[in-house]
Amino acid sequence: MLTPRERALLFRACWDHTVARCQRCAIDLKGIDLRARDLCPSCRIDFTSAIRDHLLACVAAAVLSARRVVADAEALQETSARLVKEAQQLRDAARIARAEADIAVRGGADYDRVLAEDHHKGWDIEPQSYRSNTVGWRPKAFVIRVVAGSLQTHPLAAPGETVFESEIEANAYAVAMAKAWIDNRPK
């Protein structure tokens, strides 16, 4: 008996051409002829093995299987990208929570020491560039300030195609990007 996946492939790829020949009845059987069972409709000989052999050799089935593999790979790639993004968001949230806790413990007095990496027009800039899995370092930064006792944070990331060979280069770009964001921000 064919598995559900084999049966689906049989009907999608082989419905219009011969997949097995019954020697006893001298008839060719198309995928459509084997709708419900893997048996010859006349003499009831089991064609499961012959159908599986056909699926392995059939070009139409191979093309559909390859498309399915590509679709599965694309889905895995999308899931992986989503998980990487979610992990980065969780790291960002944890970093903000740590900063807020430090500020609360110190009463805001040591804010500069807690978060500051670079300063620009009342904002602190903390570069957070990260290594991409495949291409190098991607620039990222947080811009942070305290206004009336409230912590304001904004994560900034460079466009996806922006990558550098070193973390230092990526961080320098991230700081410049953050300063441009601060300068172009509505007052």
N, C-alpha and C positions, 0 to 999 in steps of 0.2 A: 504494500500500500504506500502511495506517495505521501510525503509530508505536506502539510498545508503550504509551505513555501515552494516546494517543487510543483505542486498543483497550480498555484498562482502563476509561476513562471511558465508552465506548460500552456495555460490559457492565454497569457499575455503575449508570448513569443511564438507559439507553435500552433495556434488555433487553425491556421490556414494551409498547413502543409503536413505531409505524411510523417508520423512519428514512430509508427510500428506497422508491420505487415503480418497478418495472420496467414500462416502457410496452409492451415487446415481449410479455412474458408476462402482463401485466395483473394483477400481484400486488404487494401491499404487503409490504415486508420489515421485520421488527422486528430489534432489536439481537441477539436470540437466534438469529435466522435467519442472521446473518452471523458465526457463531462463529469459523470458521477462516480465512475469506477475505472479501475485500471485493467478491465477485462474486455475481451472481444465481445461486442454486442450479440453476436450470433452463437458462438460456441463456448463462451465464458473462459477462454484461456487467459491466464494472468500475464499482463504485459509490463508489470512494474519494472523489472530489470531492463527490458528493451526501452522503456520510456526514459529511465535514468541514463542509459547509454546515449540515447538521442539528445537529452538535455546537455550532456557533457560535450557532445560533438556539434551541436547546432549553433551556427553563427548568430542567428537571431536571439537565441537564449543567452549567448555569451555577451552580446551587446547590451541586452537588458540587465544582465547580472553586473556588468561593468558599470552601467549607469547607477545601479543601486549602490555599488561599492563607493562610487564617487559621491553620491548623495549622502551616504552614511559618513564618509570622511568629512564632507563639508559640514554636516551637522555636528560632528565631533569637534571640528575646528571652531565653529561658532560657540559651542558650549565651553570649550577651553578658553576662548577669548572672554566670554562672559564671566567665567570663574576667576580669571586673572584680574579683570576689572573689579569684581566684587571683593576679591582679596585686597586689592589696593585701596578700595574704599574703606574696608574694615581697618587696614593699617592707618589710613588717614584719620578715621574716627578715633582710634585708640590714641594716636598721637595728640589729637586735640583734647581728648579727655585727660591725658597725662598733663598737658600744659595747663588746662583749667584747674586740675587738682593742685598742681604746684603753685599756681597763682593764688588759689583759695587758701592754701596753707601759709603762704608768705604774705597774704593780705595785699597782693599786687605790688609790693615794694621791690621785689627782685625780678620783676617781669623781664627786664632787659637780659638778665643773666639766664633766665629760664628758656627763652625762645630765640633770642636774637642771634642771627648769623650775619645779616646785613640790614642796614636801615635806609629808608628813603621816604622823605616827607611824612614822617610820623608812623610809617608802617615798618614792621620787621619782615624780612624776607628770609625764609629758610629753604634753601635748595634741597630737593628730595629726588634727584635724578635716579633712575633705576636701570638696571641692565635688562635689555630685551632678550628674549630667548634666542633670537636669530641674528639680529643685525647690529647690535652695539648698545650705546647708552642713550636713553630717552630723557630729555629735559623735563623736569617737573619742579614746581616750587609752591610753597605756601606763603601767602601774604597775610600778616596778622597784625592786629592792633587792639588796644583796649579803649573803648569809648564809654564813659560814664559807668565804669565797673563791669561792662559787658565785653566779652571776648568776641571779636569779629575775625573770622577766618575765611579765606578764599583759596581753594586749590587751583593751580594753573598748570596746564600741561601743553606742551608744544604739539603742533599737528603731527599725526602718526608717521609721516615720512621724514620728520626731523630727528636725526640720530647722529651721535658722535662716537669717535673711537675711544674716548676716555671719559671717566666720570668728571674730571676737572673741567673739561671742555663743555660737557653737558650742563654742569652746575653753573658755569659762567654764563652760558646761554640762558639758563633758567632765571638767574638773577636779572639779566638784561631784559628778559621777557616780563618779569614781574615789575620792574621799574617802568617799563612802557605801559603796562596795565594800570599802574598807579597814576602815571602822568595823564593817561587818556580817560581816566575814570571821571564821570560827572561829579562835580563838587556837591 
